[in-house]
Amino acid sequence: MKFLIDLISEQLAGAFERAGFDAAYGKATLSNRPDLCEYQCNGALAAAKQYHKAPIQIANAVLDALGENEMFASAEAVMPGFLNLKISDEYLAAYLRGMDADAHYGVQNDPDACTIVLDYGGPNVAKPLHVGHLRSAIIGESLKRIYRFFGNHVIGDIHLGDWGLQMGLIMAQLQDEKPGLPYFDPDFTGEYPAEAPFTISELERIYPAASARSKEDEAFAARAHEETFRLQHGERGERALWQHILRVSVEDLKRNYDNLGVSFDVWLGESDAQKYIPQMLETVKAKGLCVESEGALVVPVQEETDAKEVPPCILVKSDGATLYATTDLATIVQREQDYHPKKYMYLTDKRQNLHFEQIFRVAKKAGLVGPETALGHIGFGTMNGKDGKPFKTRAGGVMRLETLIADVTDYVTSKIKENQTVSDDELPQTAKCIAMAALKYGDLSNMPTKDYVFDLDRFSSFEGNTGPYILYTIVRIKSILAKYGDWAHLPIQPPANPFAKDLMNVITRLQPTLETALASSAPNLICAYIYELAGAVNKFYHETPVLKEADETLKAGHIALLGLAKNILETCIHILGFSAPEKM
């Protein structure tokens, strides 16, 4: 289904051409003076220089060529040469009926739809999720849903940090705390226990304790390196213990991500890429891209067009150790073999921009991906407290993600109880819906690349540009529809008043909004749209006696319009990653 604004432009282009001017000047835009018109065309001003005519002469000629057109309720040329347009009520209603009849409300699948690997999440095992993981999870989940809405095959990969020295530190500490464990007995030949010798709570204590100890105890640090070496060289006991660490951690991660309404298709990590490292290194070497620098193996990636220095990408350190770049490049090799994607999207803190620029250049130079394969990185800003610094607990520590979710849910619960709007049975689920809307919309309504201030009071408000306000609007519509009865098959009618028409015009902007959000990987555009849509709904409701309307045809038209608005709002919040309760 074509965008309404494109259909308008087609009519204008034809009129420009019939009037003897280039059709390219017939481009419509949303009016910046909605009090005067709904759409406008400034093409006559641009054409004046080429045709050596006054803009108003050109505008009048185009207006004459446009003639009587069923698309427009009015069309006029105004000084110095603007074309001001208003859509006909009947045409607008017909357009919305077309949207209403389509499962995707007229949104077409991406003509370039393909397989996309979306790398987001990136937590380390044996560590709790904290607020620093929030943006990656929320933005990544929404982007996955946007891409899928347009027909792409999206593979969401969490890419766990499950390899390296952190594992050795945990094992060395465990050896001291639980020396009787069979994993450290080189003479043990039996089956290792099926149950892990620790809980997730113990793991979360052990790692920071071991990390701090290693900075002060050289002997302990050396043992941790030895345990890491033994793990990475396949020692039986270390491998079995590592499997326990991984399993316990992943179970806890899944629980926390489920609580946030975030899911992944693939639960792979750095460890899974290790076997692809030799192949990757051989490919890069065979291309003649590697040089030795102070004993390290590096790939120069600086280009003549670079405005500033881009350091070489280090693949192997002088001591033989590999780095994140090595693993990320090996992971690309793995993904090429497993999924053959046409696009890679990485979502991380924006401070990793340089890292991804380096690996993308190596991947292209070495032919690890095809020349047509897109490699993209979205670097997001930080979630800050009201002091402008990264969000912390009141005690100044890093807040666990489950604590943040619980705090937001408790806050919302207390606000609901003040109004006594839902039963005790409905309260937990309702509070959870509103809390997720507050948390996710509060994040997603900001540009991904920008820092933002987390303000619980503002994000949880039922007024203003917030998630709860959007949910309140949806619930209000649901209540009206329930009182009316069977509304599902009511046709959209021409608008009965200016408020209905304003609402209808906002609805027509769904398709271009979603398409732009897709092209720019920007969920914030969807947030801005549904805030505008919710505002139009509420103004229409306040100014229109929907259920009290005596004329049944008019009432049915009102109801059909509200039903379409509700469906679009629910579709959009689903894309953003949250849902609406039945009552608020």
C-alpha positions as CSV (number, residue, x, y, z in Angstrom):
1,M,0.0,0.0,0.0
2,K,1.5,3.3,-1.0
3,F,2.0,6.1,1.5
4,L,-0.7,8.7,1.4
5,I,1.9,11.5,1.0
6,D,3.3,9.6,-2.0
7,L,-0.1,9.4,-3.6
8,I,-0.6,13.1,-3.1
9,S,2.8,13.7,-4.7
10,E,1.9,11.6,-7.7
11,Q,-1.2,13.8,-8.3
12,L,0.9,16.9,-8.0
13,A,3.7,15.5,-10.3
14,G,1.1,14.8,-12.9
15,A,-0.3,18.4,-12.6
16,F,3.2,19.9,-12.9
17,E,3.8,17.9,-16.0
18,R,0.5,18.8,-17.6
19,A,1.2,22.4,-16.9
20,G,4.5,22.2,-18.7
21,F,6.9,21.8,-15.8
22,D,9.2,19.1,-14.5
23,A,7.2,16.5,-12.6
24,A,10.0,16.3,-10.0
25,Y,8.7,19.6,-8.5
26,G,5.5,18.0,-7.5
27,K,6.5,16.7,-4.1
28,A,4.1,17.1,-1.2
29,T,5.2,17.6,2.4
30,L,3.3,17.7,5.7
31,S,2.2,21.3,6.3
32,N,4.1,23.3,8.8
33,R,0.9,25.4,9.2
34,P,-1.8,22.8,10.1
35,D,-4.1,25.7,10.8
36,L,-4.0,26.6,7.1
37,C,-3.7,23.2,5.4
38,E,-2.8,19.6,5.9
39,Y,-0.2,19.2,3.1
40,Q,1.7,21.6,1.0
41,C,3.9,21.8,-2.1
42,N,6.7,24.3,-2.5
43,G,7.7,23.1,-5.9
44,A,6.7,26.3,-7.7
45,L,9.3,28.3,-5.7
46,A,12.0,25.9,-6.7
47,A,10.8,25.9,-10.4
48,A,10.7,29.6,-10.7
49,K,14.4,30.0,-11.4
50,Q,14.5,27.3,-14.1
51,Y,11.4,28.6,-15.9
52,H,11.9,32.3,-15.3
53,K,8.4,32.8,-14.0
54,A,7.0,34.1,-10.8
55,P,6.3,31.2,-8.3
56,I,2.7,32.2,-8.0
57,Q,2.2,32.0,-11.8
58,I,3.6,28.5,-11.7
59,A,1.5,27.5,-8.7
60,N,-1.7,28.8,-10.4
61,A,-0.9,26.9,-13.6
62,V,-0.4,23.7,-11.6
63,L,-3.6,24.3,-9.8
64,D,-5.5,24.7,-13.1
65,A,-3.9,21.5,-14.3
66,L,-4.9,19.7,-11.1
67,G,-8.5,20.6,-11.8
68,E,-11.3,18.9,-9.8
69,N,-9.6,16.1,-8.0
70,E,-11.5,13.7,-5.7
71,M,-8.4,13.4,-3.5
72,F,-8.6,17.0,-2.3
73,A,-11.3,18.8,-0.4
74,S,-9.5,22.0,-1.2
75,A,-6.4,23.1,-3.1
76,E,-5.2,26.7,-3.4
77,A,-2.2,28.7,-4.5
78,V,-1.1,31.3,-2.1
79,M,1.7,33.9,-2.2
80,P,4.6,33.7,-2.9
81,G,3.8,30.3,-4.6
82,F,2.7,27.7,-2.1
83,L,0.2,25.0,-3.0
84,N,-2.0,24.4,0.1
85,L,-3.9,21.1,0.2
86,K,-6.6,19.5,2.3
87,I,-7.5,15.8,1.8
88,S,-11.1,15.0,1.0
89,D,-13.0,13.3,3.8
90,E,-14.2,10.5,1.6
91,Y,-10.8,9.8,0.1
92,L,-9.2,9.8,3.6
93,A,-11.8,7.3,4.9
94,A,-11.3,5.0,1.9
95,Y,-7.5,5.1,2.5
96,L,-8.0,4.2,6.2
97,R,-10.3,1.3,5.2
98,G,-7.5,0.0,3.1
99,M,-5.2,0.2,6.1
100,D,-7.7,-1.5,8.3
101,A,-8.2,-4.4,5.9
102,D,-4.5,-5.2,5.8
103,A,-2.8,-7.3,8.5
104,H,0.2,-4.9,8.6
105,Y,-2.0,-1.7,8.1
106,G,-0.6,-1.1,4.7
107,V,3.1,-1.5,5.7
108,Q,4.9,-3.4,2.9
109,N,7.7,-5.9,3.5
110,D,11.2,-4.6,3.0
111,P,12.1,-5.3,-0.6
112,D,15.6,-6.0,0.6
113,A,14.5,-8.3,3.3
114,C,17.3,-10.8,4.2
115,T,18.9,-12.8,6.9
116,I,20.2,-10.5,9.7
117,V,22.4,-11.5,12.6
118,L,21.7,-9.1,15.5
119,D,24.3,-9.3,18.2
120,Y,23.0,-7.8,21.4
121,G,23.1,-8.5,25.1
122,G,26.7,-9.5,25.6
123,P,26.7,-10.3,29.4
124,N,29.5,-12.1,31.1
125,V,28.7,-15.4,32.8
126,A,29.1,-15.7,36.5
127,K,28.2,-12.0,36.9
128,P,24.7,-10.6,37.6
129,L,22.9,-8.5,35.0
130,H,23.1,-4.8,36.0
131,V,21.6,-1.5,34.7
132,G,24.5,-1.3,32.2
133,H,22.9,-4.3,30.4
134,L,19.5,-2.6,30.2
135,R,19.9,-0.5,27.0
136,S,21.5,-3.3,25.0
137,A,18.6,-5.7,25.9
138,I,15.8,-3.2,25.4
139,I,17.0,-1.6,22.2
140,G,18.1,-4.9,20.8
141,E,14.8,-6.6,21.4
142,S,13.0,-3.7,19.7
143,L,15.3,-3.7,16.7
144,K,14.8,-7.4,16.3
145,R,11.0,-6.9,16.2
146,I,11.2,-3.9,13.8
147,Y,13.4,-6.0,11.4
148,R,11.0,-8.9,11.6
149,F,7.9,-6.8,11.1
150,F,9.3,-5.9,7.7
151,G,9.9,-9.6,6.7
152,N,13.5,-10.1,7.6
153,H,14.8,-13.3,9.0
154,V,16.5,-12.1,12.2
155,I,18.8,-14.3,14.4
156,G,19.2,-12.7,17.8
157,D,22.5,-13.8,19.4
158,I,23.3,-12.9,23.0
159,H,27.1,-13.5,22.5
160,L,28.1,-14.5,26.0
161,G,31.4,-13.6,27.6
162,D,32.1,-17.2,28.7
163,W,35.9,-17.6,28.1
164,G,39.1,-16.2,29.2
165,L,40.7,-15.3,32.5
166,Q,37.5,-14.7,34.4
167,M,37.0,-18.5,34.3
168,G,40.4,-19.2,35.6
169,L,39.9,-16.7,38.5
170,I,36.7,-18.5,39.5
171,M,38.3,-21.9,39.4
172,A,41.4,-20.8,41.4
173,Q,39.1,-19.3,44.1
174,L,36.9,-22.5,44.1
175,Q,40.0,-24.6,44.6
176,D,40.8,-22.7,47.7
177,E,37.3,-22.6,49.1
178,K,36.4,-26.2,48.2
179,P,39.7,-28.1,47.8
180,G,37.9,-31.5,48.0
181,L,36.2,-31.0,44.6
182,P,37.1,-33.8,42.2
183,Y,37.6,-31.3,39.3
184,F,41.0,-30.4,40.7
185,D,42.2,-34.0,41.3
186,P,44.4,-35.0,38.4
187,D,44.0,-38.7,39.4
188,F,40.1,-38.6,39.3
189,T,38.8,-40.9,36.6
190,G,35.1,-41.3,37.5
191,E,32.1,-39.3,36.4
192,Y,31.9,-35.8,37.7
193,P,28.8,-34.8,39.7
194,A,25.8,-33.8,37.6
195,E,24.9,-30.9,40.0
196,A,27.0,-27.8,40.2
197,P,29.1,-27.4,43.4
198,F,27.8,-23.8,43.7
199,T,24.7,-21.6,43.3
200,I,24.4,-18.5,41.2
201,S,24.6,-16.4,44.4
202,E,27.9,-18.1,45.3
203,L,29.3,-17.5,41.7
204,E,28.4,-13.9,41.9
205,R,30.3,-13.6,45.2
206,I,33.3,-15.7,44.0
207,Y,34.2,-13.8,40.9
208,P,34.6,-10.3,42.4
209,A,36.5,-11.8,45.3
210,A,38.8,-13.6,43.0
211,S,39.3,-10.6,40.8
212,A,40.2,-8.4,43.7
213,R,42.5,-11.0,45.2
214,S,44.4,-11.4,41.9
215,K,45.4,-7.8,42.0
216,E,47.2,-8.2,45.4
217,D,48.3,-11.8,45.3
218,E,50.8,-12.6,42.5
219,A,50.8,-16.3,43.3
220,F,47.0,-16.5,43.1
221,A,47.0,-14.6,39.9
222,A,49.5,-17.0,38.4
223,R,47.3,-20.0,39.5
224,A,44.3,-18.3,37.8
225,H,46.3,-18.0,34.6
226,E,47.3,-21.7,34.9
227,E,43.6,-22.7,35.4
228,T,42.7,-20.6,32.3
229,F,45.4,-22.3,30.3
230,R,44.2,-25.8,31.4
231,L,40.6,-25.0,30.5
232,Q,41.5,-23.7,27.1
233,H,43.6,-26.7,26.4
234,G,40.8,-29.1,27.2
235,E,41.7,-30.5,30.6
236,R,38.9,-32.7,31.7
237,G,38.3,-31.4,35.2
238,E,38.4,-27.7,34.2
239,R,36.1,-28.4,31.3
240,A,33.5,-30.1,33.5
241,L,33.6,-27.3,36.0
242,W,33.3,-24.7,33.3
243,Q,30.2,-26.4,32.0
244,H,28.7,-26.1,35.5
245,I,29.6,-22.3,35.5
246,L,28.0,-21.9,32.1
247,R,24.8,-23.8,32.9
248,V,24.1,-22.1,36.2
249,S,24.8,-18.7,34.7
250,V,22.7,-19.2,31.6
251,E,19.8,-20.4,33.7
252,D,19.9,-17.2,35.7
253,L,20.4,-15.0,32.7
254,K,17.4,-16.5,31.0
255,R,15.3,-15.9,34.1
256,N,16.3,-12.3,34.2
257,Y,15.9,-11.6,30.5
258,D,12.5,-13.4,30.6
259,N,11.5,-11.0,33.4
260,L,12.4,-8.1,31.1
261,G,10.6,-9.5,28.2
262,V,13.7,-10.1,26.1
263,S,14.6,-13.3,24.3
264,F,17.4,-14.6,22.1
265,D,17.4,-17.1,19.3
266,V,21.0,-18.2,19.9
267,W,22.9,-18.6,23.1
268,L,26.4,-18.8,21.9
269,G,29.5,-17.1,23.3
270,E,33.2,-16.5,22.9
271,S,33.9,-20.1,23.7
272,D,32.0,-21.3,20.6
273,A,34.2,-19.2,18.3
274,Q,37.5,-20.6,19.6
275,K,37.7,-23.4,17.1
276,Y,37.2,-21.0,14.2
277,I,40.2,-18.8,15.2
278,P,42.9,-20.9,13.3
279,Q,40.8,-20.8,10.1
280,M,40.3,-17.0,10.5
281,L,44.0,-16.4,11.1
282,E,45.0,-18.5,8.1
283,T,42.6,-16.6,5.9
284,V,43.8,-13.2,7.0
285,K,47.5,-14.3,6.7
286,A,46.8,-15.8,3.2
287,K,45.6,-12.3,2.1
288,G,48.9,-10.8,3.1
289,L,47.2,-8.5,5.6
290,C,49.2,-9.4,8.8
291,V,52.4,-7.7,10.0
292,E,54.4,-8.3,13.1
293,S,54.6,-5.4,15.6
294,E,56.6,-5.8,18.8
295,G,56.0,-9.5,18.7
296,A,52.2,-9.1,18.1
297,L,50.3,-10.1,15.0
298,V,48.4,-7.1,13.7
299,V,46.4,-5.9,10.6
300,P,46.9,-2.3,9.6
301,V,43.4,-0.8,8.8
302,Q,44.2,2.9,8.3
303,E,42.9,4.3,5.1
304,E,43.9,7.4,3.2
305,T,40.5,8.9,3.5
306,D,40.5,8.7,7.4
307,A,40.4,12.1,9.1
308,K,42.0,10.7,12.2
309,E,44.2,7.7,13.1
310,V,42.7,4.2,13.2
311,P,45.1,2.0,15.0
312,P,46.0,-1.5,13.7
313,C,43.7,-4.4,14.7
314,I,45.7,-6.7,17.1
315,L,44.8,-10.4,16.4
316,V,47.5,-12.1,18.5
317,K,49.5,-10.5,21.4
318,S,53.2,-11.0,21.8
319,D,52.5,-13.7,24.5
320,G,50.3,-15.7,22.1
321,A,47.0,-14.6,23.7
322,T,44.1,-13.6,21.6
323,L,41.8,-10.6,22.1
324,Y,38.1,-9.6,21.6
325,A,38.9,-8.7,18.0
326,T,40.2,-12.2,17.4
327,T,37.1,-13.7,18.8
328,D,34.7,-11.4,17.0
329,L,36.4,-12.1,13.7
330,A,36.2,-15.8,14.3
331,T,32.6,-15.5,15.2
332,I,32.0,-13.9,11.8
333,V,33.5,-17.0,10.2
334,Q,31.2,-19.1,12.3
335,R,28.1,-17.1,11.4
336,E,29.0,-17.1,7.7
337,Q,29.1,-20.9,7.8
338,D,26.0,-21.3,9.9
339,Y,23.6,-18.6,8.7
340,H,25.0,-16.9,5.5
341,P,23.6,-13.5,6.6
342,K,23.4,-10.5,4.4
343,K,23.6,-8.1,7.3
344,Y,25.3,-8.0,10.7
345,M,24.2,-5.5,13.3
346,Y,26.0,-5.1,16.6
347,L,24.6,-3.3,19.5
348,T,27.0,-2.2,22.2
349,D,28.1,0.8,24.3
350,K,29.2,3.6,21.9
351,R,32.7,3.5,23.4
352,Q,33.3,0.4,21.3
353,N,32.8,2.3,18.0
354,L,36.5,2.1,17.2
355,H,36.7,-1.7,18.0
356,F,34.0,-2.5,15.5
357,E,35.4,-0.2,12.8
358,Q,38.6,-2.2,13.1
359,I,37.0,-5.6,12.8
360,F,34.7,-4.6,10.0
361,R,37.7,-3.4,8.0
362,V,39.6,-6.6,8.6
363,A,36.5,-8.7,7.8
364,K,36.1,-6.9,4.4
365,K,39.8,-6.8,3.5
366,A,40.2,-10.5,4.3
367,G,37.0,-11.6,2.5
368,L,35.5,-13.1,5.6
369,V,32.3,-11.6,4.4
370,G,31.2,-10.8,0.8
371,P,31.5,-7.3,-0.6
372,E,27.7,-6.9,-0.5
373,T,27.4,-7.9,3.1
374,A,26.4,-5.1,5.4
375,L,28.3,-4.7,8.7
376,G,26.8,-2.2,11.1
377,H,27.3,-1.1,14.7
378,I,24.9,0.9,16.8
379,G,26.7,2.5,19.7
380,F,24.2,3.5,22.5
381,G,24.7,6.1,25.2
382,T,24.5,5.6,28.9
383,M,21.6,5.6,31.3
384,N,22.4,8.3,33.8
385,G,21.0,9.4,37.2
386,K,19.7,12.9,37.9
387,D,23.3,13.9,38.7
388,G,24.2,13.2,35.1
389,K,26.5,10.3,36.0
390,P,25.9,6.6,35.2
391,F,22.9,5.3,37.2
392,K,23.9,3.9,40.6
393,T,22.2,2.6,43.7
394,R,21.7,5.0,46.6
395,A,24.8,3.6,48.2
396,G,26.8,4.4,45.0
397,G,27.1,0.8,43.7
398,V,26.1,-0.6,40.4
399,M,22.4,-1.6,40.5
400,R,21.4,-5.1,39.6
401,L,18.9,-5.2,36.8
402,E,16.4,-7.3,38.7
403,T,16.5,-4.7,41.5
404,L,15.7,-1.9,39.1
405,I,12.8,-3.9,37.7
406,A,11.5,-4.6,41.2
407,D,11.9,-1.0,42.2
408,V,9.9,0.3,39.2
409,T,7.2,-2.4,39.7
410,D,6.9,-1.6,43.4
411,Y,6.6,2.1,42.6
412,V,3.9,1.5,40.0
413,T,2.1,-0.8,42.3
414,S,1.9,1.9,45.0
415,K,0.5,4.4,42.5
416,I,-2.2,1.9,41.3
417,K,-3.2,1.2,44.9
418,E,-3.7,5.0,45.5
419,N,-6.4,5.0,42.9
420,Q,-7.8,1.5,43.5
421,T,-8.5,1.0,39.8
422,V,-7.9,-2.8,39.6
423,S,-8.7,-5.8,41.8
424,D,-6.0,-7.4,44.0
425,D,-6.0,-10.4,41.7
426,E,-5.3,-8.2,38.7
427,L,-2.8,-5.9,40.4
428,P,0.5,-7.9,39.9
429,Q,0.1,-8.4,36.2
430,T,-1.2,-4.8,35.7
431,A,1.7,-3.4,37.6
432,K,4.2,-5.5,35.7
433,C,2.7,-4.3,32.3
434,I,2.9,-0.6,33.4
435,A,6.4,-1.0,34.9
436,M,7.7,-2.5,31.6
437,A,6.1,0.3,29.7
438,A,7.6,2.9,31.9
439,L,11.1,1.3,31.8
440,K,11.2,0.5,28.1
441,Y,9.5,3.5,26.7
442,G,11.6,5.7,29.0
443,D,14.7,4.3,27.3
444,L,13.4,3.8,23.7
445,S,11.9,7.3,23.4
446,N,15.5,8.6,23.4
447,M,17.8,8.3,20.4
448,P,19.9,5.2,20.9
449,T,23.1,7.0,20.5
450,K,22.3,9.6,23.2
451,D,22.8,9.5,26.9
452,Y,19.6,10.0,28.9
453,V,18.5,10.6,32.5
454,F,16.5,7.9,34.2
455,D,13.7,9.6,36.1
456,L,11.4,7.1,37.8
457,D,8.8,9.8,38.7
458,R,8.6,11.1,35.1
459,F,8.8,7.7,33.4
460,S,6.0,6.3,35.6
461,S,3.6,9.2,35.1
462,F,0.3,8.6,33.5
463,E,0.6,12.0,31.8
464,G,3.0,13.4,29.2
465,N,5.3,11.5,26.9
466,T,5.5,8.2,28.9
467,G,4.8,4.5,28.5
468,P,2.0,4.5,31.1
469,Y,0.3,7.4,29.2
470,I,0.3,5.3,26.0
471,L,-1.1,2.3,27.9
472,Y,-3.8,4.5,29.5
473,T,-4.9,5.6,26.1
474,I,-5.1,2.0,24.9
475,V,-7.1,0.9,28.0
476,R,-9.4,3.8,27.6
477,I,-10.2,2.8,24.0
478,K,-10.7,-0.8,25.1
479,S,-13.2,0.3,27.7
480,I,-15.2,2.3,25.1
481,L,-15.2,-0.6,22.6
482,A,-16.3,-3.0,25.3
483,K,-19.3,-0.8,26.2
484,Y,-20.2,-0.5,22.5
485,G,-20.1,-4.3,21.8
486,D,-19.3,-5.9,18.5
487,W,-17.1,-3.5,16.6
488,A,-14.7,-5.6,14.7
489,H,-16.2,-5.3,11.3
490,L,-17.4,-1.7,11.4
491,P,-16.2,0.3,8.3
492,I,-14.3,3.5,8.7
493,Q,-16.5,6.4,7.9
494,P,-15.6,10.0,6.7
495,P,-14.6,12.1,9.7
496,A,-17.5,13.7,11.5
497,N,-15.5,16.6,12.9
498,P,-12.1,18.2,12.7
499,F,-10.8,16.1,15.7
500,A,-11.7,12.9,13.9
501,K,-9.9,14.1,10.8
502,D,-6.8,15.0,12.8
503,L,-6.8,11.5,14.2
504,M,-7.2,10.0,10.8
505,N,-4.4,12.0,9.3
506,V,-2.1,10.9,12.1
507,I,-3.0,7.3,11.5
508,T,-2.0,7.6,7.8
509,R,1.6,8.4,8.9
510,L,2.1,5.0,10.4
511,Q,3.8,3.4,7.3
512,P,6.4,6.1,6.6
513,T,7.2,6.3,10.4
514,L,7.9,2.5,10.6
515,E,9.8,2.6,7.3
516,T,12.0,5.4,8.6
517,A,12.5,3.6,11.9
518,L,13.6,0.5,10.0
519,A,16.0,2.5,7.7
520,S,17.6,4.3,10.6
521,S,17.4,1.6,13.3
522,A,15.6,4.1,15.5
523,P,12.8,2.9,17.8
524,N,12.5,6.4,19.2
525,L,10.7,7.4,16.0
526,I,8.0,4.9,16.8
527,C,7.7,6.3,20.3
528,A,7.3,9.8,19.0
529,Y,4.6,8.5,16.6
530,I,2.5,6.7,19.2
531,Y,2.7,9.7,21.5
532,E,1.3,11.9,18.8
533,L,-1.4,9.2,18.0
534,A,-2.4,8.9,21.6
535,G,-2.7,12.6,21.9
536,A,-5.0,12.7,18.8
537,V,-7.1,9.9,20.3
538,N,-7.5,11.6,23.6
539,K,-8.4,15.0,22.0
540,F,-10.9,13.3,19.7
541,Y,-12.5,11.5,22.8
542,H,-12.7,14.7,24.8
543,E,-14.3,16.6,22.0
544,T,-16.6,14.0,20.6
545,P,-19.6,12.3,22.3
546,V,-18.7,8.8,21.1
547,L,-21.1,6.6,23.0
548,K,-23.7,9.3,23.5
549,E,-23.9,10.0,19.7
550,A,-27.6,9.6,18.7
551,D,-26.9,8.9,15.1
552,E,-26.0,5.2,14.9
553,T,-24.0,5.6,11.7
554,L,-21.9,8.4,13.1
555,K,-21.4,6.4,16.3
556,A,-20.3,3.3,14.4
557,G,-17.8,5.5,12.5
558,H,-16.4,6.8,15.7
559,I,-16.0,3.3,17.1
560,A,-14.4,2.0,14.0
561,L,-11.9,4.8,14.0
562,L,-11.0,4.2,17.7
563,G,-10.7,0.5,17.0
564,L,-8.2,1.1,14.3
565,A,-6.2,3.5,16.5
566,K,-6.2,0.9,19.3
567,N,-4.9,-1.9,16.9
568,I,-2.1,0.4,15.6
569,L,-1.1,1.4,19.1
570,E,-1.0,-2.2,20.2
571,T,1.0,-3.2,17.2
572,C,3.5,-0.4,17.9
573,I,4.0,-1.2,21.5
574,H,4.5,-4.9,20.6
575,I,7.3,-3.8,18.3
576,L,8.7,-1.7,21.2
577,G,8.6,-4.8,23.4
578,F,5.8,-4.2,25.9
579,S,2.0,-4.8,26.2
580,A,-1.1,-3.2,27.6
581,P,-3.2,-4.5,30.5
582,E,-7.0,-4.8,30.3
583,K,-7.5,-2.3,33.1
584,M,-5.6,0.6,34.7
